[in-house]
Amino acid sequence: MRKELREKIIDTCNQKMERKGSEVGLSFYAFFKNRNDQPDVLMEAARWWIETHQLDHFEKASKIREMVAAGI
């Protein structure tokens, strides 16, 4: 996964947890604007989330942050 996407995911997870607590859930869509202006990056996140790790639609932000930070 590209460095910029990793940073965006970690930053988004941190923001969500700050606002809603450590148990907040999110989907990979949380890392993107409502407009699909980066389809290649969206697909990269979707592949990581769905194909590579077979995660549920919603996962805890803390889990995703830990996985991405660890390079999983």
C-alpha positions in Angstrom: 0.0 0.0 0.0 1.4 3.4 -0.9 2.8 5.6 1.9 0.2 8.4 1.3 -2.7 6.0 1.7 -1.2 4.5 4.9 -0.8 8.0 6.4 -4.4 8.9 5.4 -5.8 5.8 7.0 -3.9 6.3 10.2 -4.8 9.9 10.4 -8.5 9.2 9.7 -8.6 6.4 12.3 -7.0 8.8 14.9 -9.5 11.5 14.1 -12.5 9.1 14.4 -11.3 7.7 17.7 -10.7 11.2 19.1 -14.2 12.3 18.2 -16.2 9.0 18.9 -14.0 6.9 21.2 -11.8 3.9 20.7 -14.6 1.5 19.9 -15.7 3.5 16.8 -16.1 1.4 13.6 -15.5 2.5 10.1 -15.4 1.2 6.5 -12.7 1.8 3.9 -15.0 4.5 2.4 -14.2 6.6 5.5 -10.8 7.5 3.9 -12.3 9.1 0.8 -14.5 12.1 -0.1 -18.0 11.4 -1.3 -16.8 12.1 -4.8 -14.8 9.3 -6.4 -11.9 11.5 -7.6 -9.2 8.9 -6.9 -10.5 5.6 -8.2 -7.1 3.9 -8.2 -6.5 4.7 -4.6 -10.0 3.7 -3.6 -9.5 0.3 -5.3 -6.2 -0.1 -3.6 -7.9 0.4 -0.2 -10.7 -1.9 -1.2 -8.4 -4.6 -2.3 -6.4 -4.4 1.0 -9.6 -4.4 3.0 -11.7 -7.0 1.2 -9.4 -9.2 -0.9 -6.2 -9.3 1.2 -7.6 -9.3 4.7 -11.3 -10.3 4.2 -12.4 -7.7 6.8 -16.1 -7.0 7.6 -17.7 -3.9 6.1 -17.2 -2.1 9.4 -14.2 -2.7 11.6 -12.9 -0.9 14.7 -10.7 2.1 13.8 -8.2 0.9 16.4 -7.8 -2.4 14.7 -7.3 -0.9 11.2 -4.8 1.7 12.6 -2.8 -1.1 14.2 -2.8 -3.2 11.1 -1.7 -0.4 8.8 0.9 0.9 11.2 2.4 -2.6 11.4 2.5 -2.8 7.6 0.1 -5.8 7.5 
